[in-house]
Amino acid sequence: MLTRIHVNQHHIKSNRKGLTDLPVLTIKNWKSNRYTNTAIIRDFDGREVARVVYRPEKPLKCGAVCWIETDLPVEVELQENIL
């Protein structure tokens, strides 16, 4: 079953302004939408392979408040027309 993880930039902006404390990740598949600030991606054996994290109270040194973490190698698909 295809699952998509959507990052809601409008919730991030609203949370940053201090107006709300909304979850910024929406986990979507054909039958449901689930809302959270941390999504753990597991393989078929139940092992964690990656994690999507939203942590505004402790951003990365670069200032990022939402990112993906994994201990596995990451393949990069080259894009055309990048400056």
C-alpha atoms as one frame of an Amber mdcrd trajectory, in Angstrom:
protein
   0.000   0.000   0.000   1.419   3.375  -1.028   1.901   5.794   1.866   2.899
   9.437   1.512   4.305  11.691   4.212   3.267  15.298   3.672   5.006  18.183
   5.473   2.524  20.997   6.067   4.509  24.230   5.689   1.501  26.296   6.780
   1.453  24.504  10.144   5.212  25.052  10.521   4.774  28.790   9.883   1.802
  29.058  12.238   3.669  27.157  14.970   6.724  29.380  14.469   4.608  32.488
  15.066   3.469  30.964  18.357  -0.186  30.988  17.359  -0.622  27.199  17.315
   0.955  23.876  18.239  -0.240  21.842  15.265   1.305  18.557  14.064   3.146
  19.242  10.808   3.307  15.748   9.297   0.353  14.053   7.626   0.737  10.341
   6.927  -1.605   9.563   4.024  -2.728   6.329   2.436  -5.882   5.262   0.605
  -7.916   4.833   3.772  -6.711   7.395   6.328  -4.851  10.574   7.206  -2.839
  10.507  10.429  -1.221  13.589  11.984   2.005  13.668  13.986   5.376  15.357
  14.508   7.470  12.176  14.214   7.026   9.402  11.647   9.047   6.198  11.947
   9.593   4.224   8.751  10.100   0.480   9.282  11.036  -2.365   6.978   8.892
  -5.497   6.680  10.741  -7.062   9.648   9.835  -4.139  11.902  13.290  -2.540
  11.989  13.457   1.249  11.855  15.047   2.365   8.590  14.269   6.095   8.681
  12.489   8.738  10.695  10.884  12.071   9.809  11.307  14.525  12.681   9.746
  17.913  13.441  11.447  19.434  16.471  11.190  23.238  16.637  12.254  23.371
  20.280  15.641  21.814  19.388  16.484  22.594  15.734  19.617  21.353  13.990
  22.658  23.629  14.020  21.722  24.804  10.510  18.330  25.942  11.825  16.235
  23.149  10.304  13.175  22.205  12.350  11.999  19.302  10.131  14.253  16.624
   8.640  14.648  12.932   7.729  17.153  10.700   9.553  18.492   7.281   8.506
  21.556   5.124   9.111  21.212   3.559   5.665  22.855   4.740   2.444  20.783
   7.289   0.533  20.674   7.263  -3.262  20.425  10.669  -4.915  18.557  11.057
  -8.189  20.264  13.701 -10.297  18.059  16.556 -11.467  18.304  18.508 -14.701
  18.478  22.313 -14.823  19.922  22.877 -11.362  22.035  25.997 -11.045
